């Protein structure tokens, strides 16, 4: 069984090293903060006192560090990795660093007959714990093939992508998408919440539609449950986006979405969220809109109230329905009665327009009318409306007055529009 050295026991490195121990490898670990190795020692790991000692006692050495500076220090410092390398050693770096750093280390180690693979991973802490990481690997393919047992112990997939630096290039491209997707999730959730929509219900829609993504799977519930415990920190996400910007600058490749996401995470860092999970960037939006994105119904009610205040004014019809404003528009009603074949008799009575509905009018009058009676309604001259024919279909008694529901007959569309506008103007004047 291969002897494995593991340097870097942070959020990702510690569960990765634990998986190697559980899979039966002889593992030697090193971490700058020594107490982080205690739990692994209880699982059976040997604890090295220096990076050089970890390299010296290993056939394969894995590094998982936070950034370029930390990685280079582990290699080049006194009693660093370079002080303990030996021919036939293979070093697998799973840190997310610049492709230039990966290529520099590959060249340095090749001169000492040491093989090097840049093999960053996709997946956060839960994937590291479950051994389901995906490795993207650059370097010599023969070396990659020789280390399949190591990759299999740590992940569910390992892809060979090309020469040294290829894995790091792929990781920066990948994390560009992660940052943009997370920003999109935060922004969409904020819009929905500010509009008064329950975030949990909104996420049901997202999960069943085209907006669904891995970030929704991993981070949506963390956001609405206010669980910003670190699976992948905001400051590391920002570090990767800044590295990706360096890469796109080198390529002279415009990257407007990358730049926007980077700015957002920089704001999150300035708020003191660097050590929290990258999903904590939602707190930037919460500050801007004054509402928390949470399962709490209180937040939804607060947002709904705010949205209602900013809503467009109600139409005249909505105001009538919501407030039941009495229109009090004076009308003249012509009533015709059949006398004999070919002749009618009629009279004019006073009435008042009470309301306008989808299909007719409500009119009040002191004069009694009969169901199915046809009347002709005359509006005030200022309305500039022609006489309108209607049929009485409903009668209600209110004290000494009657309220008649009247169905309009064959009303031309242009007349209805003019009628509605007249009533709308009358309501605005009355209020």
Secondary structure by P-SEA (a helix, b strand, c coil): cbbbbbccccccaaaaaaaaaaaccbbbbbbcccccaaaaaaabbbbbccaaaaaaaccbbbbbcccaaaaaaaccccccccccccccbbbbbcccccaaaaaaaaaaaaaacbbbbbccccccaaaaaaccccccccccaaaaaaaaaaaaacccccccccccaaaaaaaaaaaaaaaaaaaaaaaaaaaaaaacccaaaaaaaaaacccccccccccaaaaaaccccccccaaaaaaaaaaaaaaaaaaccccaaaaaaaaaaaaaaaaccccccccccaaaaaaaacccccccaaaaaaaaaaaaaacccccaaaaaaaccccccccbbbbbbbbccccccccbbbbbbbccccccbbbbbccccccccbbbbbbccccccccbbbbbbcbbbbcccbbbbbbbbccccaaaaaaaaaaaaaaaaaac
